Amino acid sequence: LLQPQDVAAAQRLVEMIGIRRDGREFPMEIAMTPLTIEGITIFSAFIRDITGRKEAEQALKNYAQQLEQINHQLDGALREAKAATEAKSLFLASMSHEIRTPMNGIMGMESLLEETDLDAEQRTYLGAIGQSARTLLALIDEILDFSKIEAGRLVLASAPFALEDCVQSAVELLAPAAHEK
């Protein structure tokens, strides 16, 4: 006879492989519970086919593996994208600085030429050259700002803006080409 502490320990839920009448194997779960009736202990057992649960567990395991593989691929793609962005930013910064040097030379020569004797037409052309150089330098600065934005290092500053001057500059810059047409 089992003692009460032995009865509690005898309660079990066991997974095993069963064999169907046709000989095929299947996963099953056996739940055994001891019952004591009038001092006699008997066991009650229930057998359950757990094929569906095992298939669902395997499908879930496969899905988790697929997600892990996708995460590794995404991590690799993210590292590559960050490296490409960094390379592009370095390239933009380097090229901007390389272009800025000769542009400063052009602007310096424009200042020297401004101090010489020029007729009105030559002064107009020199003004257009100077304005074009300043516009190109501003564009280079914007490229550098874009690099700073991508790198997360841009600091915003407030600056006055004269719309009339901006429009006048654009008109003066484009006027020669417009007159030709």
C-alpha positions as CSV (number, residue, x, y, z in Angstrom):
1,L,0.0,0.0,0.0
2,L,1.1,3.5,-0.8
3,Q,1.4,6.1,2.0
4,P,-0.1,9.6,1.5
5,Q,3.2,11.2,0.7
6,D,3.9,8.5,-1.9
7,V,0.5,9.1,-3.5
8,A,1.3,12.8,-4.1
9,A,4.6,11.9,-5.6
10,A,3.0,9.3,-7.9
11,Q,0.9,12.0,-9.7
12,R,2.5,12.4,-13.1
13,L,2.2,13.9,-16.5
14,V,4.4,12.0,-19.0
15,E,5.1,12.4,-22.7
16,M,6.0,9.4,-24.7
17,I,5.6,7.9,-28.1
18,G,2.5,5.8,-28.8
19,I,1.8,3.3,-31.6
20,R,-1.5,3.4,-33.5
21,R,-3.4,0.3,-34.6
22,D,-2.0,0.8,-38.1
23,G,1.6,0.8,-36.7
24,R,2.3,4.5,-37.0
25,E,3.9,6.3,-34.1
26,F,2.5,9.5,-32.5
27,P,3.4,11.7,-29.6
28,M,1.1,11.3,-26.6
29,E,0.7,12.5,-23.0
30,I,-0.3,10.3,-20.2
31,A,-1.7,11.8,-17.0
32,M,-1.7,9.4,-14.1
33,T,-3.4,10.2,-10.8
34,P,-3.5,7.9,-7.8
35,L,-6.9,7.6,-6.2
36,T,-7.4,6.1,-2.7
37,I,-10.8,4.5,-2.1
38,E,-11.5,2.8,1.2
39,G,-7.8,2.5,1.9
40,I,-7.0,1.0,-1.5
41,T,-4.9,3.1,-3.9
42,I,-5.7,2.7,-7.6
43,F,-4.5,4.7,-10.5
44,S,-6.5,6.6,-13.1
45,A,-4.7,7.4,-16.4
46,F,-5.7,9.5,-19.3
47,I,-4.0,9.3,-22.7
48,R,-4.1,12.3,-25.0
49,D,-2.7,12.6,-28.6
50,I,-0.5,15.7,-28.6
51,T,0.5,15.6,-32.3
52,G,-1.1,19.0,-33.0
53,R,0.7,20.6,-30.0
54,K,4.0,19.1,-31.0
55,E,3.6,20.4,-34.6
56,A,2.7,23.8,-33.3
57,E,5.7,23.8,-31.0
58,Q,8.0,22.8,-33.9
59,A,6.4,25.5,-36.1
60,L,7.0,28.1,-33.4
61,K,10.6,27.0,-33.0
62,N,11.2,27.2,-36.7
63,Y,9.6,30.6,-36.8
64,A,11.8,31.8,-33.9
65,Q,14.9,30.6,-35.8
66,Q,13.8,32.4,-39.0
67,L,13.2,35.6,-37.0
68,E,16.7,35.2,-35.4
69,Q,18.2,34.8,-38.9
70,I,16.3,37.8,-40.2
71,N,17.5,39.9,-37.1
72,H,21.1,38.9,-37.9
73,Q,20.7,39.9,-41.5
74,L,19.1,43.2,-40.5
75,D,21.9,43.9,-38.0
76,G,24.4,43.3,-40.8
77,A,22.5,45.6,-43.2
78,L,22.3,48.3,-40.5
79,R,26.0,48.1,-39.9
80,E,26.7,48.4,-43.6
81,A,24.3,51.3,-44.0
82,K,25.9,53.1,-41.1
83,A,29.3,52.5,-42.6
84,A,28.2,53.8,-46.0
85,T,26.6,56.9,-44.5
86,E,29.8,57.6,-42.6
87,A,31.9,57.1,-45.7
88,K,29.6,59.4,-47.6
89,S,29.7,62.1,-44.9
90,L,33.5,61.9,-44.8
91,F,33.7,62.2,-48.6
92,L,31.3,65.2,-48.6
93,A,33.2,67.0,-45.9
94,S,36.6,66.3,-47.6
95,M,35.4,67.4,-51.0
96,S,33.7,70.5,-49.6
97,H,37.0,71.5,-48.0
98,E,38.9,70.8,-51.2
99,I,36.5,73.0,-53.2
100,R,36.5,75.7,-50.6
101,T,40.2,76.4,-51.0
102,P,40.2,77.4,-54.7
103,M,36.9,79.2,-54.1
104,N,38.5,81.4,-51.5
105,G,41.3,82.1,-54.0
106,I,38.7,83.2,-56.6
107,M,37.1,85.5,-54.0
108,G,40.5,86.9,-53.0
109,M,41.4,87.7,-56.6
110,E,37.9,89.3,-57.1
111,S,38.7,91.6,-54.2
112,L,42.1,92.5,-55.6
113,L,40.6,93.1,-59.1
114,E,37.9,95.3,-57.5
115,E,40.6,97.7,-56.4
116,T,41.9,98.3,-60.0
117,D,40.6,100.7,-62.7
118,L,37.6,99.0,-64.3
119,D,34.9,100.4,-66.5
120,A,31.2,100.0,-65.6
121,E,30.7,96.9,-67.7
122,Q,33.8,95.2,-66.2
123,R,32.6,96.1,-62.7
124,T,29.2,94.5,-63.5
125,Y,30.9,91.4,-64.6
126,L,33.2,91.4,-61.6
127,G,30.2,91.8,-59.3
128,A,28.5,88.8,-61.0
129,I,31.7,86.7,-60.5
130,G,31.8,87.7,-56.9
131,Q,28.2,86.9,-56.3
132,S,28.6,83.6,-58.1
133,A,31.6,82.7,-55.9
134,R,29.7,83.7,-52.7
135,T,26.7,81.6,-53.9
136,L,28.9,78.6,-54.6
137,L,30.6,79.0,-51.2
138,A,27.2,79.1,-49.5
139,L,26.3,75.9,-51.4
140,I,29.5,74.2,-50.1
141,D,28.6,75.3,-46.6
142,E,25.1,73.7,-47.0
143,I,26.8,70.5,-48.1
144,L,28.9,70.6,-45.0
145,D,25.8,71.3,-42.9
146,F,24.1,68.2,-44.5
147,S,27.1,66.1,-43.5
148,K,26.8,67.5,-40.0
149,I,23.0,66.7,-39.9
150,E,23.7,63.1,-40.9
151,A,26.5,62.8,-38.2
152,G,24.2,64.4,-35.6
153,R,26.5,67.3,-35.1
154,L,24.6,70.2,-36.5
155,V,24.1,73.2,-34.3
156,L,21.4,75.6,-35.4
157,A,22.0,79.4,-35.3
158,S,19.6,82.2,-35.9
159,A,20.6,84.7,-38.6
160,P,18.9,87.7,-40.2
161,F,17.7,87.1,-43.7
162,A,17.0,89.8,-46.3
163,L,14.6,88.4,-48.9
164,E,14.9,91.4,-51.2
165,D,18.7,91.0,-51.4
166,C,18.4,87.3,-52.1
167,V,16.0,87.9,-55.0
168,Q,18.2,90.8,-56.3
169,S,21.2,88.5,-56.3
170,A,19.4,85.8,-58.2
171,V,18.2,88.3,-60.8
172,E,21.7,89.7,-61.3
173,L,23.2,86.1,-61.5
174,L,20.7,85.0,-64.1
175,A,20.3,88.3,-66.1
176,P,23.2,87.7,-68.6
177,A,21.8,84.3,-69.6
178,A,18.2,85.7,-69.8
179,H,19.4,88.6,-72.1
180,E,21.1,86.1,-74.4
181,K,17.8,84.2,-74.8
